[in-house]
Amino acid sequence: MKSHSQGNKHIMALITFLALVPLVYFIPDFAGQFLPAIKWLNVMAAVGIIVPIMSYIIMPIASKLLSR
């Protein structure tokens, strides 16, 4: 028998995946327009943008929706 929290973990993983896909697809190209062609700098900028969006916008909204 599955517990309720185990189901929420799977749903949270799915939401995280679905939220990361467009961010990882679009943000590196967007950030790369404004930076020199240095790969590590582009990666650092993209991660520096994606992580706060996930941490402070997407995941709190997902947590609220799942707590209902």
C-alpha positions as CSV (number, residue, x, y, z in Angstrom):
1,M,0.0,0.0,0.0
2,K,1.4,3.4,-1.0
3,S,1.5,6.2,1.4
4,H,0.2,9.6,0.5
5,S,3.7,11.2,0.8
6,Q,5.2,8.6,-1.6
7,G,2.7,9.7,-4.3
8,N,3.5,13.3,-3.7
9,K,7.2,12.6,-4.2
10,H,6.5,11.2,-7.6
11,I,4.2,14.0,-8.6
12,M,6.8,16.6,-7.3
13,A,9.5,14.9,-9.4
14,L,7.3,15.1,-12.5
15,I,6.5,18.7,-11.9
16,T,10.2,19.5,-11.4
17,F,11.0,17.7,-14.6
18,L,8.3,19.5,-16.6
19,A,9.3,22.9,-15.1
20,L,13.0,22.3,-15.9
21,V,12.6,21.3,-19.5
22,P,11.6,24.7,-20.9
23,L,14.0,26.5,-18.6
24,V,16.9,24.4,-19.7
25,Y,15.9,24.6,-23.3
26,F,15.4,28.4,-23.6
27,I,17.5,30.2,-20.9
28,P,21.0,29.1,-22.1
29,D,20.4,30.5,-25.5
30,F,18.9,33.6,-24.1
31,A,21.7,34.2,-21.7
32,G,24.3,33.4,-24.4
33,Q,23.2,36.4,-26.4
34,F,24.5,38.7,-23.8
35,L,27.7,36.9,-22.9
36,P,30.9,36.2,-24.7
37,A,31.3,32.8,-26.3
38,I,32.9,31.2,-23.1
39,K,31.1,27.9,-22.4
40,W,31.6,27.8,-18.7
41,L,30.4,31.4,-18.3
42,N,27.3,30.6,-20.3
43,V,26.6,27.5,-18.1
44,M,27.2,29.4,-14.9
45,A,24.8,32.2,-16.0
46,A,22.1,29.7,-17.1
47,V,22.3,27.8,-13.9
48,G,22.3,31.1,-11.9
49,I,19.0,32.0,-13.6
50,I,17.4,28.6,-13.5
51,V,18.0,27.7,-9.9
52,P,16.4,30.8,-8.4
53,I,13.4,30.4,-10.7
54,M,12.9,26.9,-9.6
55,S,13.6,27.6,-5.9
56,Y,11.6,30.7,-5.4
57,I,8.8,30.6,-8.0
58,I,8.1,27.1,-9.4
59,M,8.6,24.8,-6.3
60,P,6.6,27.0,-3.9
61,I,3.7,27.0,-6.3
62,A,4.0,23.3,-6.8
63,S,4.1,22.7,-3.1
64,K,1.0,24.7,-2.5
65,L,-0.8,22.9,-5.2
66,L,0.2,19.5,-3.9
67,S,-0.7,20.3,-0.3
68,R,-4.4,20.6,-1.2
